Amino acid sequence: MLQTHEQLAIFACLNGRRCVVVGGGPVAARKAGELVGAGADVTVVAPKLDRVLAERAATGAIQWRREAFASTHLDDAWLVVAATSDRELNAGVANAAEARQIFCNVVDDPSLCSFIMPAVVRRDPVTIAISSGGHAPVIARWVKGIIESLVPQRLGALATLAGEWRQRVKAAFGSIDTRRRFWEYVLEGPVAEHSLAGRPDRAEAALENALADWQTTPAATSGEAYIVGAGPGSADLLTLRGRQLLAQAEVVLYDRLVGDEILQFARRDAELISVGKQAGRPSITQPQINRLLVQLVKSGKRVCRLKGGDPMIFGRGGEELDALVEAGLPFQVVPGVSAALACAAYAGIPLTLRGVTQTVLLTTGHTESSANTGLGKLPGGQTLALYMGVARYAEIADTLLNAGNEATLPVAVVERGTLPEQRVVVTTLAELAAATEALAIESPALLLIGATAALAERNAWFAPERVVVYNDPANAITRTTKVAS
């Protein structure tokens, strides 16, 4: 019955509404307790009850039908929970519920469920529900423990205060966007600080002041740009601050390499605009992006400019800042985990290593003029990290070899770093061009050159099965490690 990939998360109002629990054991007692806690009128159907249920029946907290289940027990019910150890009986309950179009939960049998009772974190009136889609309740409980440790204990008091002031704020601001901005401003300032610290009087006074002073607050009318580094690809590596600002933005301008998993952190009503550029294909230009960013912020929008990696390392964030400064517009910059740091870490390659390499040079294998990158002889103890430029790897290798670098200098290429499909190619400077062609290396990829690049094979920890050691048998340089197919 349950389609685990198509579930709507809802909170049901059961106050005074009849709900049925079939079963009289400890599991049934737990489910009945949850329903009673939600204000439901609970009827338990079972020939006998455990101690907890018997006590609740004696006090009138639940109604007890001391008999075997019959479909008529579901008359006038809003939902039913089957919590017996008899799968055939549970299936009968589920079928009877389905026939009456009543939601049914069968404990430990998601295939028979039409709804799931999630793990819950309560900070009344705030309720957080966690579900694994019926696949792994232990995972839901584990996530609940994490959330319990992160959510402030007095969050409910802050929510209650906001609820008490909701109509007053609504009367003061007719625009939904204005009200949203006001509440976001409130939640980031002294009102929230006082409330979460247990100072309700000071919190309410601060809220009164915030409402009175709102029209003179810069956040009330001005737009703002958030230049945010999205990291190298994995949603796990987006910073907390980046996620917060992404969730606040009304418009998101995002690059081609920003994945859907990261975009899901944006507001549901945010306008998402792709401004990604791809070499060799028609796409929006950087001056056009600059103008669009300025135009949106001038119109009063909060705009998140979401850029892969770090915006200030080959992300052209500096050009966008220049445009914003020239227009006199406010902005914030949130650094991201740069591709050089992330790809090296996920490939097991130390960019610096005591006694081996002490310096790192970040450069690009691609320039607008496609001219020589200016690469020369690498100083001893240096790791070279080249962003972009996969199509020029053969030229880059020739340039470095002609500059006097050793043909056996270790090289590693990290494709789609930090993503599940990450591949690491370990080779040498002399073999780089052949490896690029033979293994069809594609962008996005980061090129790492230096002594520690050879450690990628030994230190592989992320997707180790996708580490390829390339040794071209036609090349004079031979290696003893196997050639991956």
VOBAKOL-490686 format. One record per residue (C-alpha): residue number from 1; residue in three letters; x, y, z. Coordinates in nm, 3 decimals. Layout:
REM VOBAKOL-490686
NODE  num  residuo  x  y  z
NODE  NUM  Ala  X  Y  Z
...
This chain:
REM VOBAKOL-490686
NODE  num  residuo  x  y  z
NODE  1  Met  0.000  0.000  0.000
NODE  2  Leu  0.269  0.246  0.100
NODE  3  Gln  0.451  0.421  -0.185
NODE  4  Thr  0.765  0.517  0.004
NODE  5  His  0.891  0.746  -0.272
NODE  6  Glu  0.570  0.948  -0.288
NODE  7  Gln  0.487  1.060  0.064
NODE  8  Leu  0.332  1.388  0.171
NODE  9  Ala  0.455  1.508  0.510
NODE  10  Ile  0.154  1.642  0.700
NODE  11  Phe  0.062  1.713  1.063
NODE  12  Ala  -0.285  1.579  1.146
NODE  13  Cys  -0.521  1.754  1.388
NODE  14  Leu  -0.675  1.466  1.584
NODE  15  Asn  -0.812  1.654  1.883
NODE  16  Gly  -1.140  1.487  1.983
NODE  17  Arg  -1.137  1.262  1.679
NODE  18  Arg  -1.180  0.887  1.709
NODE  19  Cys  -0.872  0.675  1.642
NODE  20  Val  -0.842  0.298  1.680
NODE  21  Val  -0.548  0.089  1.799
NODE  22  Val  -0.569  -0.286  1.741
NODE  23  Gly  -0.352  -0.477  1.988
NODE  24  Gly  -0.297  -0.485  2.361
NODE  25  Gly  0.079  -0.516  2.407
NODE  26  Pro  0.364  -0.271  2.472
NODE  27  Val  0.383  -0.153  2.110
NODE  28  Ala  0.012  -0.082  2.106
NODE  29  Ala  0.052  0.101  2.437
NODE  30  Arg  0.320  0.324  2.287
NODE  31  Lys  0.113  0.406  1.980
NODE  32  Ala  -0.197  0.470  2.188
NODE  33  Gly  0.005  0.703  2.412
NODE  34  Glu  0.116  0.906  2.111
NODE  35  Leu  -0.241  0.940  1.989
NODE  36  Val  -0.367  1.037  2.335
NODE  37  Gly  -0.089  1.296  2.350
NODE  38  Ala  -0.222  1.442  2.025
NODE  39  Gly  -0.567  1.480  2.181
NODE  40  Ala  -0.731  1.191  1.997
NODE  41  Asp  -1.026  0.992  2.131
NODE  42  Val  -0.857  0.651  2.139
NODE  43  Thr  -1.027  0.313  2.128
NODE  44  Val  -0.812  0.003  2.185
NODE  45  Val  -0.941  -0.326  2.045
NODE  46  Ala  -0.785  -0.637  2.206
NODE  47  Pro  -0.897  -0.939  2.406
NODE  48  Lys  -0.655  -0.839  2.683
NODE  49  Leu  -0.433  -0.543  2.773
NODE  50  Asp  -0.086  -0.504  2.917
NODE  51  Arg  -0.043  -0.313  3.244
NODE  52  Val  0.008  0.031  3.087
NODE  53  Leu  -0.302  0.008  2.867
NODE  54  Ala  -0.505  -0.140  3.151
NODE  55  Glu  -0.418  0.159  3.370
NODE  56  Arg  -0.515  0.403  3.094
NODE  57  Ala  -0.844  0.222  3.043
NODE  58  Ala  -0.914  0.232  3.416
NODE  59  Thr  -0.861  0.611  3.424
NODE  60  Gly  -1.069  0.669  3.113
NODE  61  Ala  -0.774  0.789  2.905
NODE  62  Ile  -0.868  0.527  2.643
NODE  63  Gln  -1.174  0.323  2.557
NODE  64  Trp  -1.128  -0.056  2.562
NODE  65  Arg  -1.321  -0.300  2.343
NODE  66  Arg  -1.246  -0.640  2.495
NODE  67  Glu  -1.302  -0.846  2.181
NODE  68  Ala  -1.145  -0.965  1.859
NODE  69  Phe  -1.112  -0.710  1.581
NODE  70  Ala  -1.401  -0.667  1.339
NODE  71  Ser  -1.427  -0.422  1.053
NODE  72  Thr  -1.713  -0.247  1.231
NODE  73  His  -1.463  -0.124  1.490
NODE  74  Leu  -1.349  0.126  1.227
NODE  75  Asp  -1.688  0.292  1.194
NODE  76  Asp  -1.644  0.670  1.237
NODE  77  Ala  -1.267  0.633  1.284
NODE  78  Trp  -1.022  0.883  1.135
NODE  79  Leu  -0.726  0.648  1.142
NODE  80  Val  -0.621  0.310  1.276
NODE  81  Val  -0.298  0.154  1.401
NODE  82  Ala  -0.250  -0.222  1.378
NODE  83  Ala  -0.001  -0.321  1.648
NODE  84  Thr  -0.036  -0.696  1.696
NODE  85  Ser  0.218  -0.973  1.639
NODE  86  Asp  -0.024  -1.149  1.402
NODE  87  Arg  0.058  -1.041  1.043
NODE  88  Glu  -0.262  -1.195  0.907
NODE  89  Leu  -0.469  -0.994  1.156
NODE  90  Asn  -0.271  -0.679  1.078
NODE  91  Ala  -0.335  -0.732  0.707
NODE  92  Gly  -0.706  -0.769  0.779
NODE  93  Val  -0.704  -0.438  0.965
NODE  94  Ala  -0.522  -0.272  0.676
NODE  95  Asn  -0.768  -0.409  0.420
NODE  96  Ala  -1.067  -0.297  0.627
NODE  97  Ala  -0.917  0.050  0.658
NODE  98  Glu  -0.846  0.066  0.284
NODE  99  Ala  -1.207  -0.025  0.207
NODE  100  Arg  -1.327  0.261  0.428
NODE  101  Gln  -1.063  0.506  0.301
NODE  102  Ile  -0.917  0.535  0.652
NODE  103  Phe  -0.545  0.588  0.702
NODE  104  Cys  -0.377  0.283  0.853
NODE  105  Asn  -0.038  0.226  1.011
NODE  106  Val  0.081  -0.132  1.055
NODE  107  Val  0.373  -0.145  1.295
NODE  108  Asp  0.693  -0.284  1.141
NODE  109  Asp  0.524  -0.360  0.807
NODE  110  Pro  0.549  -0.061  0.571
NODE  111  Ser  0.404  -0.261  0.283
NODE  112  Leu  0.066  -0.254  0.461
NODE  113  Cys  0.082  0.110  0.571
NODE  114  Ser  -0.099  0.405  0.419
NODE  115  Phe  0.073  0.639  0.666
NODE  116  Ile  0.378  0.630  0.890
NODE  117  Met  0.411  0.754  1.247
NODE  118  Pro  0.748  0.933  1.246
NODE  119  Ala  1.006  0.989  1.513
NODE  120  Val  0.928  1.325  1.672
NODE  121  Val  1.127  1.606  1.831
NODE  122  Arg  0.902  1.835  2.035
NODE  123  Arg  0.962  2.194  2.134
NODE  124  Asp  0.594  2.278  2.171
NODE  125  Pro  0.444  2.434  1.971
NODE  126  Val  0.727  2.340  1.733
NODE  127  Thr  0.720  1.978  1.624
NODE  128  Ile  0.984  1.815  1.403
NODE  129  Ala  0.896  1.481  1.246
NODE  130  Ile  1.150  1.241  1.094
NODE  131  Ser  1.066  0.948  0.869
NODE  132  Ser  1.275  0.691  0.684
NODE  133  Gly  0.979  0.602  0.462
NODE  134  Gly  0.925  0.288  0.667
NODE  135  His  1.257  0.140  0.557
NODE  136  Ala  1.467  0.189  0.870
NODE  137  Pro  1.299  0.325  1.186
NODE  138  Val  1.634  0.301  1.365
NODE  139  Ile  1.772  0.561  1.121
NODE  140  Ala  1.482  0.793  1.201
NODE  141  Arg  1.552  0.755  1.573
NODE  142  Trp  1.922  0.821  1.512
NODE  143  Val  1.843  1.140  1.320
NODE  144  Lys  1.607  1.238  1.601
NODE  145  Gly  1.895  1.218  1.846
NODE  146  Ile  2.105  1.448  1.628
NODE  147  Ile  1.825  1.702  1.598
NODE  148  Glu  1.752  1.687  1.971
NODE  149  Ser  2.109  1.797  2.036
NODE  150  Leu  2.093  2.084  1.784
NODE  151  Val  1.751  2.241  1.841
NODE  152  Pro  1.744  2.487  2.135
NODE  153  Gln  1.536  2.370  2.428
NODE  154  Arg  1.354  2.705  2.449
NODE  155  Leu  1.265  2.717  2.080
NODE  156  Gly  0.901  2.664  2.176
NODE  157  Ala  0.902  2.985  2.380
NODE  158  Leu  1.028  3.180  2.078
NODE  159  Ala  0.761  3.022  1.858
NODE  160  Thr  0.493  3.108  2.113
NODE  161  Leu  0.608  3.471  2.124
NODE  162  Ala  0.601  3.492  1.745
NODE  163  Gly  0.252  3.343  1.743
NODE  164  Glu  0.129  3.599  1.994
NODE  165  Trp  0.260  3.882  1.775
NODE  166  Arg  0.162  3.733  1.441
NODE  167  Gln  -0.161  3.927  1.391
NODE  168  Arg  -0.002  4.252  1.503
NODE  169  Val  0.280  4.212  1.253
NODE  170  Lys  0.033  4.113  0.984
NODE  171  Ala  -0.167  4.429  1.049
NODE  172  Ala  0.150  4.639  1.029
NODE  173  Phe  0.276  4.491  0.700
NODE  174  Gly  0.041  4.407  0.416
NODE  175  Ser  0.309  4.243  0.202
NODE  176  Ile  0.396  3.880  0.263
NODE  177  Asp  0.756  3.945  0.155
NODE  178  Thr  0.784  4.232  0.404
NODE  179  Arg  0.651  4.017  0.685
NODE  180  Arg  0.894  3.740  0.597
NODE  181  Arg  1.184  3.983  0.598
NODE  182  Phe  1.076  4.124  0.932
NODE  183  Trp  1.054  3.782  1.096
NODE  184  Glu  1.390  3.674  0.953
NODE  185  Tyr  1.539  3.995  1.091
NODE  186  Val  1.381  3.921  1.430
NODE  187  Leu  1.510  3.564  1.440
NODE  188  Glu  1.868  3.674  1.376
NODE  189  Gly  1.877  3.943  1.643
NODE  190  Pro  1.825  4.016  2.013
NODE  191  Val  1.464  3.894  2.020
NODE  192  Ala  1.573  3.537  1.955
NODE  193  Glu  1.878  3.570  2.178
NODE  194  His  1.672  3.683  2.478
NODE  195  Ser  1.398  3.426  2.421
NODE  196  Leu  1.633  3.129  2.384
NODE  197  Ala  1.825  3.244  2.692
NODE  198  Gly  1.509  3.240  2.903
NODE  199  Arg  1.451  3.617  2.922
NODE  200  Pro  1.092  3.648  2.794
NODE  201  Asp  1.033  4.006  2.914
NODE  202  Arg  1.344  4.135  2.739
NODE  203  Ala  1.257  3.935  2.428
NODE  204  Glu  0.913  4.094  2.406
NODE  205  Ala  1.057  4.442  2.461
NODE  206  Ala  1.309  4.382  2.182
NODE  207  Leu  1.029  4.267  1.952
NODE  208  Glu  0.832  4.583  2.031
NODE  209  Asn  1.135  4.794  1.941
NODE  210  Ala  1.202  4.597  1.624
NODE  211  Leu  0.848  4.656  1.501
NODE  212  Ala  0.859  5.027  1.584
NODE  213  Asp  1.197  5.080  1.417
NODE  214  Trp  1.146  4.854  1.116
NODE  215  Gln  1.097  5.124  0.854
NODE  216  Thr  1.436  5.276  0.936
NODE  217  Thr  1.614  4.940  0.933
NODE  218  Pro  1.827  4.878  0.621
NODE  219  Ala  1.689  4.524  0.596
NODE  220  Ala  1.340  4.667  0.544
NODE  221  Thr  1.383  4.808  0.196
NODE  222  Ser  1.727  4.738  0.053
NODE  223  Gly  1.831  4.435  -0.143
NODE  224  Glu  2.153  4.252  -0.074
NODE  225  Ala  2.382  4.014  -0.259
NODE  226  Tyr  2.515  3.697  -0.102
NODE  227  Ile  2.826  3.574  -0.286
NODE  228  Val  2.830  3.214  -0.166
NODE  229  Gly  3.075  2.936  -0.236
NODE  230  Ala  2.880  2.615  -0.292
NODE  231  Gly  3.185  2.393  -0.248
NODE  232  Pro  3.320  2.132  -0.490
NODE  233  Gly  2.995  1.944  -0.552
NODE  234  Ser  2.888  1.740  -0.251
NODE  235  Ala  2.598  1.900  -0.062
NODE  236  Asp  2.766  1.793  0.263
NODE  237  Leu  3.045  2.042  0.198
NODE  238  Leu  2.825  2.351  0.169
NODE  239  Thr  2.900  2.567  0.474
NODE  240  Leu  2.638  2.631  0.741
NODE  241  Arg  2.642  3.006  0.670
NODE  242  Gly  2.609  2.942  0.299
NODE  243  Arg  2.307  2.723  0.361
NODE  244  Gln  2.146  2.985  0.585
NODE  245  Leu  2.181  3.263  0.329
NODE  246  Leu  2.069  3.038  0.046
NODE  247  Ala  1.751  2.967  0.244
NODE  248  Gln  1.687  3.341  0.286
NODE  249  Ala  1.742  3.450  -0.073
NODE  250  Glu  1.451  3.548  -0.295
NODE  251  Val  1.655  3.490  -0.611
NODE  252  Val  1.935  3.237  -0.667
NODE  253  Leu  2.182  3.281  -0.954
NODE  254  Tyr  2.364  2.949  -0.974
NODE  255  Asp  2.652  2.804  -1.173
NODE  256  Arg  2.640  2.495  -1.396
NODE  257  Leu  2.826  2.278  -1.146
NODE  258  Val  2.588  2.350  -0.856
NODE  259  Gly  2.381  2.032  -0.817
NODE  260  Asp  2.014  1.987  -0.739
NODE  261  Glu  2.093  1.859  -0.388
NODE  262  Ile  2.236  2.199  -0.299
NODE  263  Leu  1.957  2.393  -0.471
NODE  264  Gln  1.707  2.209  -0.251
NODE  265  Phe  1.826  2.424  0.039
NODE  266  Ala  1.676  2.729  -0.133
NODE  267  Arg  1.334  2.860  -0.035
NODE  268  Arg  1.048  2.690  -0.216
NODE  269  Asp  0.932  3.020  -0.360
NODE  270  Ala  1.278  3.141  -0.457
NODE  271  Glu  1.341  3.219  -0.823
NODE  272  Leu  1.620  2.993  -0.949
NODE  273  Ile  1.816  3.127  -1.246
NODE  274  Ser  2.091  2.927  -1.412
NODE  275  Val  2.383  3.146  -1.518
NODE  276  Gly  2.626  2.864  -1.580
NODE  277  Lys  2.894  2.896  -1.845
NODE  278  Gln  3.038  2.606  -2.042
NODE  279  Ala  3.344  2.619  -2.261
NODE  280  Gly  3.272  2.592  -2.631
NODE  281  Arg  2.898  2.649  -2.598
NODE  282  Pro  2.684  2.964  -2.617
NODE  283  Ser  2.615  3.089  -2.265
NODE  284  Ile  2.566  3.400  -2.059
NODE  285  Thr  2.874  3.622  -2.031
NODE  286  Gln  3.028  3.746  -1.709
NODE  287  Pro  2.935  4.113  -1.779
NODE  288  Gln  2.575  3.999  -1.831
NODE  289  Ile  2.582  3.816  -1.497
NODE  290  Asn  2.721  4.128  -1.329
NODE  291  Arg  2.444  4.344  -1.473
NODE  292  Leu  2.174  4.095  -1.376
NODE  293  Leu  2.306  4.073  -1.020
NODE  294  Val  2.315  4.451  -0.982
NODE  295  Gln  1.970  4.491  -1.134
NODE  296  Leu  1.811  4.237  -0.899
NODE  297  Val  1.973  4.380  -0.586
NODE  298  Lys  1.875  4.734  -0.689
NODE  299  Ser  1.514  4.619  -0.717
NODE  300  Gly  1.524  4.525  -0.348
NODE  301  Lys  1.583  4.152  -0.385
NODE  302  Arg  1.807  3.941  -0.168
NODE  303  Val  2.012  3.753  -0.423
NODE  304  Cys  2.229  3.450  -0.358
NODE  305  Arg  2.505  3.423  -0.618
NODE  306  Leu  2.585  3.055  -0.576
NODE  307  Lys  2.923  2.959  -0.720
NODE  308  Gly  3.099  2.625  -0.730
NODE  309  Gly  3.403  2.591  -0.502
NODE  310  Asp  3.515  2.918  -0.348
NODE  311  Pro  3.394  3.238  -0.517
NODE  312  Met  3.730  3.410  -0.475
NODE  313  Ile  3.944  3.133  -0.624
NODE  314  Phe  3.893  3.124  -1.000
NODE  315  Gly  3.526  3.189  -0.934
NODE  316  Arg  3.520  3.545  -1.072
NODE  317  Gly  3.368  3.658  -0.746
NODE  318  Gly  3.600  3.957  -0.747
NODE  319  Glu  3.446  4.087  -1.070
NODE  320  Glu  3.098  4.061  -0.923
NODE  321  Leu  3.210  4.241  -0.609
NODE  322  Asp  3.352  4.520  -0.826
NODE  323  Ala  3.013  4.559  -0.994
NODE  324  Leu  2.831  4.569  -0.659
NODE  325  Val  3.075  4.818  -0.506
NODE  326  Glu  3.054  5.043  -0.810
NODE  327  Ala  2.672  5.038  -0.781
NODE  328  Gly  2.691  5.110  -0.406
NODE  329  Leu  2.502  4.793  -0.312
NODE  330  Pro  2.542  4.584  0.005
NODE  331  Phe  2.680  4.232  -0.008
NODE  332  Gln  2.820  3.948  0.196
NODE  333  Val  3.082  3.693  0.090
NODE  334  Val  3.070  3.337  0.220
NODE  335  Pro  3.377  3.127  0.138
NODE  336  Gly  3.335  2.779  0.002
NODE  337  Val  3.548  2.467  0.016
NODE  338  Ser  3.771  2.518  -0.286
NODE  339  Ala  3.812  2.238  -0.538
NODE  340  Ala  4.188  2.217  -0.477
NODE  341  Leu  4.140  2.148  -0.107
NODE  342  Ala  3.841  1.918  -0.147
NODE  343  Cys  3.963  1.715  -0.444
NODE  344  Ala  4.304  1.663  -0.288
NODE  345  Ala  4.148  1.553  0.042
NODE  346  Tyr  3.899  1.317  -0.125
NODE  347  Ala  4.180  1.171  -0.336
NODE  348  Gly  4.401  1.119  -0.029
NODE  349  Ile  4.664  1.362  -0.160
NODE  350  Pro  4.829  1.593  0.096
NODE  351  Leu  4.894  1.929  -0.067
NODE  352  Thr  5.179  1.977  0.178
NODE  353  Leu  5.378  1.705  0.350
NODE  354  Arg  5.665  1.747  0.592
NODE  355  Gly  5.993  1.674  0.420
NODE  356  Val  5.833  1.640  0.076
NODE  357  Thr  5.642  1.952  -0.026
NODE  358  Gln  5.608  2.284  0.151
NODE  359  Thr  5.433  2.514  -0.097
NODE  360  Val  5.119  2.500  -0.311
NODE  361  Leu  5.056  2.693  -0.631
NODE  362  Leu  4.695  2.737  -0.741
NODE  363  Thr  4.658  2.829  -1.105
NODE  364  Thr  4.432  2.765  -1.401
NODE  365  Gly  4.481  2.552  -1.706
NODE  366  His  4.243  2.773  -1.900
NODE  367  Thr  4.256  3.143  -1.988
NODE  368  Glu  4.025  3.353  -2.199
NODE  369  Ser  4.296  3.393  -2.463
NODE  370  Ser  4.393  3.023  -2.447
NODE  371  Ala  4.752  3.147  -2.428
NODE  372  Asn  5.038  2.986  -2.245
NODE  373  Thr  4.963  2.976  -1.872
NODE  374  Gly  5.317  3.086  -1.788
NODE  375  Leu  5.400  2.756  -1.618
NODE  376  Gly  5.767  2.679  -1.580
NODE  377  Lys  6.006  2.466  -1.381
NODE  378  Leu  5.844  2.370  -1.051
NODE  379  Pro  6.057  2.455  -0.749
NODE  380  Gly  6.149  2.162  -0.529
NODE  381  Gly  5.887  2.084  -0.269
NODE  382  Gln  5.593  2.240  -0.455
NODE  383  Thr  5.250  2.101  -0.541
NODE  384  Leu  5.083  2.248  -0.847
NODE  385  Ala  4.700  2.255  -0.859
NODE  386  Leu  4.544  2.350  -1.192
NODE  387  Tyr  4.176  2.435  -1.219
NODE  388  Met  3.990  2.377  -1.546
NODE  389  Gly  4.164  2.327  -1.880
NODE  390  Val  4.108  1.954  -1.937
NODE  391  Ala  4.118  2.012  -2.312
NODE  392  Arg  4.468  2.160  -2.274
NODE  393  Tyr  4.626  1.887  -2.061
NODE  394  Ala  4.855  1.776  -2.347
NODE  395  Glu  4.973  2.134  -2.401
NODE  396  Ile  5.019  2.186  -2.027
NODE  397  Ala  5.228  1.868  -2.002
NODE  398  Asp  5.446  1.976  -2.296
NODE  399  Thr  5.497  2.321  -2.143
NODE  400  Leu  5.607  2.173  -1.812
NODE  401  Leu  5.833  1.915  -1.973
NODE  402  Asn  5.996  2.176  -2.196
NODE  403  Ala  6.056  2.388  -1.886
NODE  404  Gly  6.276  2.112  -1.745
NODE  405  Asn  6.038  1.921  -1.517
NODE  406  Glu  6.106  1.549  -1.482
NODE  407  Ala  5.904  1.319  -1.709
NODE  408  Thr  5.839  1.092  -1.409
NODE  409  Leu  5.690  1.374  -1.200
NODE  410  Pro  5.372  1.229  -1.041
NODE  411  Val  5.038  1.358  -1.165
NODE  412  Ala  4.682  1.298  -1.042
NODE  413  Val  4.359  1.404  -1.209
NODE  414  Val  4.049  1.414  -0.988
NODE  415  Glu  3.729  1.400  -1.193
NODE  416  Arg  3.399  1.507  -1.032
NODE  417  Gly  3.570  1.532  -0.696
NODE  418  Thr  3.366  1.462  -0.379
NODE  419  Leu  3.073  1.322  -0.580
NODE  420  Pro  2.981  0.950  -0.578
NODE  421  Glu  3.114  0.911  -0.933
NODE  422  Gln  3.455  1.060  -0.845
NODE  423  Arg  3.744  0.908  -1.042
NODE  424  Val  4.114  0.960  -0.973
NODE  425  Val  4.370  0.898  -1.246
NODE  426  Val  4.728  0.856  -1.124
NODE  427  Thr  5.000  0.886  -1.386
NODE  428  Thr  5.315  1.084  -1.469
NODE  429  Leu  5.375  1.414  -1.644
NODE  430  Ala  5.502  1.233  -1.956
NODE  431  Glu  5.192  1.011  -1.966
NODE  432  Leu  4.933  1.280  -1.889
NODE  433  Ala  4.836  1.346  -2.251
NODE  434  Ala  4.800  0.977  -2.334
NODE  435  Ala  4.600  0.912  -2.015
NODE  436  Thr  4.365  1.201  -2.090
NODE  437  Glu  4.283  1.056  -2.431
NODE  438  Ala  4.284  0.687  -2.340
NODE  439  Leu  4.065  0.729  -2.033
NODE  440  Ala  3.844  1.004  -2.184
NODE  441  Ile  3.903  1.241  -1.893
NODE  442  Glu  3.632  1.507  -1.882
NODE  443  Ser  3.552  1.827  -1.698
NODE  444  Pro  3.501  1.903  -1.418
NODE  445  Ala  3.844  1.786  -1.313
NODE  446  Leu  4.134  1.914  -1.107
NODE  447  Leu  4.495  1.848  -1.205
NODE  448  Leu  4.748  1.795  -0.925
NODE  449  Ile  5.118  1.776  -1.006
NODE  450  Gly  5.394  1.704  -0.757
NODE  451  Ala  5.550  1.434  -0.545
NODE  452  Thr  5.247  1.377  -0.323
NODE  453  Ala  5.016  1.314  -0.621
NODE  454  Ala  5.155  0.960  -0.633
NODE  455  Leu  5.002  0.893  -0.288
NODE  456  Ala  4.649  0.887  -0.430
NODE  457  Glu  4.670  0.513  -0.493
NODE  458  Arg  4.798  0.426  -0.147
NODE  459  Asn  4.576  0.671  0.042
NODE  460  Ala  4.254  0.610  -0.150
NODE  461  Trp  3.958  0.619  0.090
NODE  462  Phe  3.671  0.770  -0.111
NODE  463  Ala  3.556  0.551  -0.402
NODE  464  Pro  3.886  0.354  -0.400
NODE  465  Glu  3.750  0.125  -0.670
NODE  466  Arg  3.756  0.423  -0.906
NODE  467  Val  4.127  0.496  -0.870
NODE  468  Val  4.303  0.432  -1.202
NODE  469  Val  4.680  0.396  -1.229
NODE  470  Tyr  4.769  0.468  -1.592
NODE  471  Asn  5.082  0.320  -1.739
NODE  472  Asp  5.111  0.351  -2.117
NODE  473  Pro  5.303  0.043  -2.236
NODE  474  Ala  5.407  0.232  -2.551
NODE  475  Asn  5.586  0.489  -2.339
NODE  476  Ala  5.948  0.434  -2.241
NODE  477  Ile  5.855  0.495  -1.879
NODE  478  Thr  5.719  0.176  -1.724
NODE  479  Arg  5.549  0.121  -1.392
NODE  480  Thr  5.498  -0.193  -1.190
NODE  481  Thr  5.147  -0.108  -1.078
NODE  482  Lys  4.860  -0.249  -1.280
NODE  483  Val  4.686  -0.060  -1.556
NODE  484  Ala  4.316  -0.020  -1.479
NODE  485  Ser  4.088  -0.121  -1.763
